Amino acid sequence: MNELIDLLKHKQLVWHGNDEHHDNQGFSASGYEQLDSKLGGGFPKSGVIELLTQPGIGELRLLMPLMANADAQQLLVFINPPGLINSPSLQYANVDESRLLCLYPEQAHQALWAAEQCLQSGCCSDVLLWFDEPLQVHQIKRLQLAAQTGDCRQFLLRQQKADDIALPVDLSLSLASHQQGLEVTINKRKRGWPSAAFVVHLGRSWPWLVTVPEADNVVMFPDVRVVS
């Protein structure tokens, strides 16, 4: 029995709930210390990552440091983004636009097929797919296999729905807007626990897009009432 357990440990098929050691070689830094700390090193270097988010609240700004630090020889693929790509924002974040490939499949199955082909090609660092159709477990499994084959990350950007099933993704985050950046909740991650909501501050990189907190040493005087 002990030999079997040792074999499973060697293949990383056994996880200890009290094991605080993280292998940073399996992660890529997100560029945000708060997020990296909660994730035990950053985003997985490959696999399927689910982002449950409303569009336009800063989800791309969260990923831009990661994309900027990716291999310059590999493509960055956007599939069915909900709006026009903001070129100045990419340039500001040092994301090389020459690496960017945008695809706009008309059908849901075509979008999944395109993502799978990009993932397994070995030519891409990150594939971002905006997808609000229901997803099945076998579809996620296909994307995971393709991501492992091509050593690539698949980001699924979706809006959470009440009838969604729990998908076997490698990492699931819920994002919500916040005055200082984004409120992030870890719903699920491999070899780790979920977490309560925490704030990822975006002010250092995007100071004009966050609210500056008021000084805590300001005393508000009562309004002066004028009696006629």
N, C-alpha and C positions, 0 to 999 in steps of 0.2 A: 504493500500500500504506500509506504514512504517513497519507494522508487517511482511509483506512478505520480505522486504529488510533486516530487522533484522534477519529473519530466514535464509536467504541466506548467510548473513555475518557469522552467527554462524556456518554454514556448510562449510565455507571457499569457497563459490561458487561465491563470488563477490570480485574483486580485484580493488584497487584504484591505479591509475597510479602514484599519488604523495605520496603513502604510503612507507616510507623508512624503516619501521620496518620489520625485518626478524626473523622468528622463527628458531633459530639455532638447536632446537631439531629435526628438519626435515632434518638436513644436517650432513655430516661427513666431518671433515677437510681433505683437500687434502694433507696437509704437505707443501704447498707452499703458503706463505702469499699473494703474488700478485693474485693468482688464487682465493683463499678463499674470498678476498676482493671483487673481481669482481662478484663472484657468490653469495655473500651475506651470506657466511658461509661455503661453500664447496659443495661437490657433494650431490645430493639427496640420502637419505638412502635407497630408493627403487625406482623402475621405470626403464625406458629405456633411456640410455644416448648414443647419437650418436657421434662418433669421426671420422670426415672426415680427413683422413691422408694418406700419403704415408707410407708404412711399413719401419720400421727401422730408423726413424728419432728421436726417443726418446719417442714415445708414451707410451711404457711400463714403462720407467723411471718416467714418469709423474704419473703413477698409483701405483707405488711400495710403497710409503709411506702409501697410503690408504689401500693397501692389507696387509701391515705389521701390521697395527693397527686393523685389523678386528678380529672378534671373533675367538680365537684359536681352538674352537671346530667345526667350520664350514669350508666347503670346498671352495676352489678357483678353478673354472673350466675354462679351456682354450679349446675352440672348433675351430678346424682347424687353429691353428697358422701357419703363413707362413714360419716359419723356426724352427730350433732346439731351445729348451729352454736353455738359458744360465744360468746354475746352479750357477756358482760363482756370477753372478750379483744378483740373488735372495738372496743368502746367504749374500752378502754385504749389501743389503737393508733390512736384517732381515725378509725376507719373509720365513715362515716355509714351506719347500718343502714337508713335509709330508701331508700338506693340499691340495697340488696341484693335480688336476685330469685333464689329457689331453685326449680329444676325437677327433677322426678323421673320421666323417661320410663322405661317398662318395658322397651323393646327397644333394642338397640344402635343400629339404624338410626334410631330415633326420637331418640335422644340426639344423634347426628351431625346430623340434620336440624335439631333445635332449636338446636344450636351454630351451624350455618351461618346460620340465620335471624337469630339475635341478632347475629352478627358483621357481616352486611351491612346491618343496619337503620340504622346510624349513631347509635344511641341508647345504645351500650354502650362503656365504656372497656376492660373486661377480661371475658373469658369463661373460666371454669375448668371443665374437663370431666374428671371422673374416669372413666377408660376402660381396662379390662383385656382387652378383646377384641382379636383381631388386627386390625391396620390395614393398608390397602393404599395404594399410592402415589397412586392417583387420588383417594382420600378426603382425603389431606393436601392435594393440589392444590386441591380444592374449598374446603377450609377456608382455605387461603392466599388464594385469589381473593376469598372472602367477607370475610376480614380486611382485605385491601387496599381493597375497595370501601367498607367501613364505617370504615376507619382505626381498627382495633381489634386488641387482642392476644388470641390464643387460647392458653391454657395447657392442655396435655395432661398430666395427672398419671397416670402408669402405673407398674406394677411391671415391672422388666426381666425378660425371659424369654430362655432360651437360644436359642430358635428365632426371635426377633425379627429382622425384616429392617431394614436401615438406611433410615430414612424421610427424605424430602427436606424436613425442617423447617428453619426459619430459625435455630434455636438449640436445642441439646440439652444438658441438664445431668443428671448423676447426683448424687444426694444420699445421704449416709449420716450417721448420728447421730455426734455428737462431744461430749466433755465440755464444750467451750466453745461449742457451737452446732451447726453443720453442716459436714461435710466435703463440698466441692463439687468435681466434676470436669467440665470442659468437654469434651464429646465431639465437638461440631461447632458451628461458627458461621460465618455468612457474613462474608466479607472478614476472616478471622482464623484463627488456628491453634487446635487443641485445647490443653488444658493438663493438667498433672498435678494431682493432688488438692491442694486448699488449704482452709484453715479460715476460715469466715465466723463471726466472734464475735457472738453474740447477747446477751451479758451486759449490754451497756449498756441495751438496751431491755427485756430479760427477765432480770434478775439472779437471780431465785429459781429459774430453770429451767436454770441451768448450774452446773457444779462449780467452786468457788473453788480455784485452784491453791495448793498448799502453799508457804509461804515457803522460799526457797532458802538461808536462813541458819540453819535449824533443824538442830541436831546431835542425832541420836538416840543415847541412851545404851544400852548393852547391859542386858538384863534382869539383875536381881540374883538370884543363886541363894542360897537359904537352906539351909545344911547343918545338919541336926539331929544 
